Every structure is written in C-alpha cells, then in structure tokens.
C-alpha cells in the first residue's frame, strides 16, 4: 500500500517528499537539492512568496521536519538518505572513535548528512552525561560535534537550534576530560554571528566559560580554550558586558601578563565598554602590564595591548591619566 504523506512534507518546488528539508531566509521550507538548483539558476526571490532574497541566502536544516518525515514511515531511499549506522546511547569508546575517524576523513557532503541525522542528538547526551565512567566518551563526543561543525555554517546554526548549548555548558561545568573540548566546540559554533548572539544570551554560557577560566584547578589548556571561546563571543558587543560581569577581567589580565595573546585580545574587546574599562581601573598595575606587552610581546599581542591603551586613555580617573601619559609619550606605539 502506498503511503499518503501530508502536504507539508512535500517540497513546494518538486512536489516530492523532502529528503533534506531546509529553511530559506524567507521562512519557507524546501528540499535542499530543489532550492539549491533554483538559487544556482540565478533566482534571487523566494519561490513561494516571490519576495527578494539576500545575495547569498542561508539554508538552515529543518531538523524538526526531517524527524517528522522519518517517523512517518520507515526510512526508504526514495525520500530519506542514510549514510551510516544509527548511534545509540550509551555508546562505547570504540564506536565513538570509529565515528570520529569517519567524520574527520569524510567529505563535507557526508558530514552534512551525518549532521542532519539523529547522530547529533545522541552525541549531545554523551557530551553532557554525568556518569563518572563517561569522561572519555564526553571528550570523543565533543570532538565528533566539533568536526561536524567545522566547514558548514548552516550546520553550526542547526546544532544550536537543536539545543547543543545546554549540553556543552554541562560539559564545561563538569570539570572533566571533555571540558576543554566542549569549549572548543563553543568557539567553532560562535564563528557564526547569529550564534554569537544566541549562545551569549544563554544565562549560563559565558559564566561557565568564565568560571573555567578563573578556576585555579583548571588546566592550562582549559584556560586557553575558555579564553578563545570568550574572545569569539565577545566580538558581539552585547556579550562584552556579560563577560565583564563574570569577574573574568582580573584573570584575563594575569593571563595576558603571562604571555597569552588571546587574553590580550579579549581585553582589547572588553576595553570598548565602559564597564570593562572601569574593571581594568581596579587592577593594580594594569597599564604597566599592557605597556610590557607592547614593548616585548608578540605583534598580535602588542597590537591588542596598544588598542586597549588607546581606549583607556580617554577614561577618567587614575587609569585614564596613566594610559594617556603612555599614549602621548609614544610607549603605546607598536614597532614596525
């Protein structure tokens, strides 16, 4: 007996049941091959509304609809592609290691197919698992998600829409082998502007990263990965105040003085906010730290330190006067 699919399962262009439903910027869903052919033909309007589209419109995976289609009937190659064995929870280390190797060595199309399957939701559960013997599995699952997200912004947006952030935060807070890897995934996801906003607005995301940064027991790698994730998030202006409110500025200053360029880059972003400059003014010797970085740090660190000094030089109070003196004397100028 032939199945009768709901009309919402059919692509408005091909009228066939969708195998890879994606949401166009107009808000309408199409099968990826059909809408891609439409766009590749030079069309810059929505096929349904005829309204204009951006020059490079995003195609965001519609995971919810894909699941509904897959649950409506058993998978069949005419309307649902499958490229790997289903993943279950809990999986063992060998299974996750094999999956990681497959993801790392596969083509972008295969990685996208895996990302659009049920696999990420199972990986989410591994990443946030609280079981004591799952430390290694958390790390493997986090790396699987990292490699899935590396080369496709639509996948990054889709993973965040699917709820990955809660699981990554749980991994960061777990202070386990997977904490640094989870912070690395947050960095990867945050390279997309909309994700900077969504992740930064999560009430626990930036505080969890800041806590890992500040925690004395955190490893050097955990601190570095936390600083890198915070740097990517702080490129979105509203997130800078959120970082300052966590109390991370003092630790960032210490790390900057120890030679971590990423910490200096974060401070340069935070110095663009009044709250950030005020917090820096409370740190004894902060201007001296920046001057030392300008004079003897790497070029990247020196440029960030010089930018922070320039911003601080316009601030009122003692730190503003000290920074202004440095800038006017030429000590904040980066050598060619």
C-alpha positions in Angstrom: 0.0 0.0 0.0 1.4 3.4 -1.0 1.9 5.8 1.8 0.0 9.1 1.7 2.3 11.9 3.0 1.0 15.2 4.5 1.4 18.1 2.0 3.7 19.8 4.4 6.2 17.0 3.8 6.4 17.9 0.1 8.8 20.4 -1.4 6.9 23.4 -2.9 9.2 23.2 -6.0 9.4 19.5 -6.8 6.2 18.4 -5.0 8.1 15.4 -3.8 8.5 14.3 -0.2 11.6 16.1 1.1 14.8 14.1 1.9 16.8 17.1 3.1 14.4 19.9 4.2 16.0 23.3 4.7 14.6 26.7 5.7 15.1 29.6 3.3 15.6 33.1 4.7 12.0 33.8 3.7 10.9 31.3 6.3 9.6 28.7 3.9 11.0 25.1 3.8 12.2 23.4 0.6 14.1 20.2 -0.3 17.8 21.2 -0.4 18.5 19.9 -4.0 15.5 21.7 -5.4 16.1 25.1 -3.7 19.8 24.9 -4.5 19.1 24.4 -8.2 16.7 27.4 -8.0 19.4 29.6 -6.5 22.1 28.3 -8.8 20.0 29.3 -11.7 20.3 32.9 -10.6 17.0 33.3 -9.0 17.1 35.7 -6.0 13.4 35.5 -5.0 11.5 33.1 -2.8 9.7 30.6 -5.0 6.6 30.8 -2.7 6.3 34.5 -1.9 8.3 35.9 -4.8 9.9 38.3 -2.3 13.6 39.2 -2.8 16.3 37.3 -1.1 19.8 38.3 0.1 22.6 37.7 -2.5 23.8 34.7 -0.5 20.8 33.3 1.3 21.3 30.8 4.1 19.8 27.3 4.0 19.2 26.2 7.6 18.4 22.5 8.2 14.9 21.9 9.3 15.7 19.1 11.8 12.2 19.0 13.3 10.5 18.4 9.9 13.1 15.9 8.9 12.4 13.9 12.1 8.7 14.0 11.5 9.2 12.7 7.9 11.5 9.9 9.2 9.0 8.9 11.9 6.1 8.9 9.5 7.4 5.8 7.7 10.4 3.5 7.8 13.4 5.0 6.0 13.4 4.5 2.3 16.0 5.6 -0.2 13.4 7.4 -2.4 12.8 10.0 0.3 15.3 9.7 3.1 19.0 9.1 2.8 21.1 7.2 5.3 24.8 7.1 5.2 25.9 5.5 8.5 24.7 3.1 11.2 22.4 4.5 13.9 24.2 5.6 17.1 22.7 4.6 20.4 23.2 5.9 24.0 25.3 5.0 25.7 27.8 4.0 23.1 31.2 2.6 23.8 34.6 4.2 23.2 35.3 2.1 20.1 32.0 3.1 18.4 32.6 6.8 19.1 36.3 6.6 18.0 35.2 5.0 14.7 32.6 7.7 14.2 35.2 10.4 14.9 37.6 8.9 12.3 34.8 8.7 9.8 33.7 12.3 10.3 37.3 13.6 10.1 38.1 11.7 6.9 34.7 12.2 5.2 33.6 14.7 2.6 31.6 17.8 3.5 28.5 16.3 2.0 28.8 13.2 4.2 29.4 15.3 7.3 26.3 17.3 6.5 24.3 14.1 6.1 25.5 12.9 9.5 24.7 16.3 11.0 21.2 16.1 9.6 20.6 12.7 11.1 19.8 11.6 14.6 23.5 11.3 15.4 24.0 14.8 16.9 21.2 14.3 19.4 22.9 11.1 20.7 26.2 12.9 20.8 24.6 15.7 22.9 23.7 13.2 25.5 27.2 11.8 25.7 28.7 15.3 26.0 26.5 16.2 29.0 26.5 12.7 30.6 27.1 12.9 34.4 28.2 9.2 34.7 31.6 9.0 36.3 32.9 6.5 33.8 31.9 8.6 30.8 34.7 11.1 30.9 36.4 9.7 27.8 33.1 9.4 26.0 32.3 13.0 26.6 35.6 14.1 25.0 35.1 11.8 22.0 31.5 13.0 21.5 32.6 16.7 21.7 35.3 16.1 19.1 32.7 14.4 16.8 30.5 17.5 17.1 33.5 19.8 16.5 34.4 18.2 13.2 30.7 18.1 12.2 30.6 21.9 12.6 33.9 22.9 11.1 33.0 23.6 7.4 29.3 24.4 7.3 27.7 27.5 8.9 24.2 26.0 8.4 25.2 23.0 10.5 26.5 25.3 13.2 23.2 27.2 13.3 21.3 23.9 13.2 23.2 22.4 16.1 22.5 25.5 18.2 18.8 25.4 17.2 18.7 21.7 18.3 19.8 22.6 21.8 23.5 21.8 21.8 24.4 24.8 24.1 22.8 23.3 27.2 24.9 20.1 26.8 28.1 21.9 26.1 27.6 24.0 29.2 27.1 20.9 31.3 30.4 19.5 29.9 32.3 22.7 30.6 30.9 22.7 34.2 31.8 19.1 34.7 35.5 19.9 35.0 36.3 16.6 33.2 38.4 15.5 30.2 35.6 16.8 27.9 35.6 20.4 29.3 38.2 21.8 27.1 36.8 20.1 24.0 33.3 21.4 24.8 34.8 25.0 25.0 36.4 24.4 21.6 33.0 23.4 20.1 31.5 26.6 21.5 34.3 28.6 19.7 33.5 26.8 16.4 29.8 27.4 16.7 30.3 31.1 17.7 32.1 31.9 14.4 28.6 32.4 13.0 27.2 35.8 14.0 23.7 34.6 14.9 25.2 32.0 17.2 27.3 34.6 19.0 24.0 36.3 19.9 22.2 33.1 20.9 25.0 31.5 22.9 25.9 34.7 24.6 22.3 35.3 25.6 22.2 31.9 27.3 22.3 32.7 31.1 24.9 30.1 31.8 27.2 30.0 28.7 29.6 32.9 29.4 29.5 32.4 33.2 30.5 28.7 32.7 33.4 29.7 30.4 34.5 32.4 32.8 34.4 30.0 35.7 36.7 27.6 33.8 39.0 30.5 33.1 39.1 31.7 36.7 39.2 28.3 38.4 42.7 27.7 39.8 42.4 23.9 39.2 41.7 24.4 35.5 44.5 23.1 33.3 46.4 25.4 31.1 44.6 24.1 28.0 41.2 24.6 29.6 42.0 28.2 30.4 43.2 28.8 26.9 40.2 27.2 25.3 37.9 29.2 27.6 39.6 32.4 26.7 39.3 31.6 23.0 35.6 30.9 23.3 35.1 34.1 25.2 37.1 36.0 22.6 34.8 34.7 19.8 31.7 35.5 21.8 32.9 39.0 22.8 33.1 40.0 19.1 29.3 40.6 19.6 29.1 43.9 21.5 26.4 42.9 24.0 28.4 39.9 25.1 31.3 42.1 26.3 29.3 43.4 29.3 28.3 39.8 30.1 32.0 38.8 30.2 32.9 41.8 32.5 30.0 40.9 34.9 31.5 37.4 35.5 34.6 39.0 37.1 36.9 37.4 34.5 38.9 40.7 33.7 41.4 40.2 36.6 42.2 36.6 35.4 42.5 37.7 31.8 44.9 40.4 32.9 47.0 37.8 34.7 47.0 35.5 31.7 47.9 38.4 29.4 50.8 39.2 31.6 51.9 35.6 31.3 52.1 35.8 27.5 48.7 34.5 26.3 47.9 36.7 23.3 44.2 35.5 23.3 43.7 37.0 26.7 45.1 40.4 25.5 42.7 40.2 22.5 39.8 39.7 24.8 40.9 42.6 27.0 41.1 44.9 23.9 37.4 44.0 23.1 36.3 44.5 26.7 38.0 47.9 26.8 35.4 49.1 24.3 32.9 49.0 27.1 32.6 51.5 30.0 32.2 48.6 32.4 35.3 46.9 31.1 37.4 50.0 31.4 36.1 50.6 34.9 37.0 47.0 35.9 40.5 47.4 34.4 40.9 50.6 36.5 40.6 48.5 39.7 43.5 46.2 38.8 46.8 47.5 40.2 49.5 47.9 37.6 47.2 47.1 34.7 48.6 49.8 32.4 52.2 48.6 33.2 51.1 45.1 32.0 49.9 46.4 28.7 53.0 48.5 28.2 55.2 45.5 28.8 53.2 43.5 26.2 53.5 46.4 23.7 57.3 46.5 24.2 58.2 42.8 24.4 55.1 40.7 23.4 54.2 39.2 20.0 53.0 41.5 17.3 49.4 40.3 17.8 49.5 40.8 21.5 51.2 44.2 21.1 48.6 45.5 18.7 45.8 44.4 21.1 47.5 45.9 24.1 48.1 49.2 22.2 44.4 49.3 21.2 43.4 48.8 24.8 45.7 51.6 26.0 44.2 54.0 23.4 40.7 53.3 24.7 41.8 53.6 28.3 43.5 56.9 27.6 40.1 58.5 27.2 38.8 57.2 30.6 38.5 59.4 33.7 40.5 58.7 36.8 43.9 57.3 37.6 43.9 54.6 34.9 42.9 57.1 32.2 45.7 59.5 33.2 48.2 56.7 33.2 47.1 55.4 29.8 47.0 58.9 28.4 50.6 59.5 29.5 51.7 56.3 27.9 50.0 57.0 24.6 51.3 60.6 24.5 54.8 59.5 25.2 54.8 57.0 22.3 55.2 54.0 24.5 51.9 52.5 23.2 53.2 52.6 19.6 53.9 49.1 18.1 57.3 48.8 16.5 57.3 48.1 12.7 
